């Protein structure tokens, strides 16, 4: 279970979060729906340690995690909206870079894990391909595999269906629902209510005024 208590976050003079609370059960898919500027993506970035949290508590499975420890605790694996795959690296190199460089995982073990994930996500044949040659759906799967390389407790998706056609949106929904069967807790940020209703156990509607 993930609990956020009294979370506060500012950007300059703008208050993004002010005593914000959230509780997510283990294995649940939560969709956070709302317009741009409501703080949805910022929430994911904070849990991934990519943005600082000014105040509050983050509790996972009964253990409070220090706000300055989020970057090293691998609480949330982030699937970026634009994938952010390194264009000069192959799929396999994109997946193994962080575990080898920042987590001291051996290259052999990292490759084995990456190949297992790529096989499970049905993109193993693209392991030596470069991102420019991948379809949108393949990039989405590779981005998900990269997020899972760090064994996160939670996977967060930032607008995973943005600019995708209906067929690819269905593929993304299938991936999320497959991860749910594995018991993975997932947070999905989206403006697409129909997609949220398709994949989520809980839908949280937010806007800038509410945060």
Buried (B, 14 or more C-beta within 10 A) or exposed (E): EBBBBEBBBEEEEEBBBBEBEBEBEEBBBBBBBBEEEBBBBBBBBBBBBBBEBBEBBBBBEEEEBEBEEBEEBBBBBBBBBEBEBEEEBBBBBBBBBBBBEEEEBEEEEBBEBBBEBBEBBEBBEBBEBBBEEBEBBBBBBBBBBBBBBBEBBBBBBBBBBEEBEEEBBBBBBEBBEEBBEEEBBBBBBBBBEEBBEBBBEEBBEBEBEEB
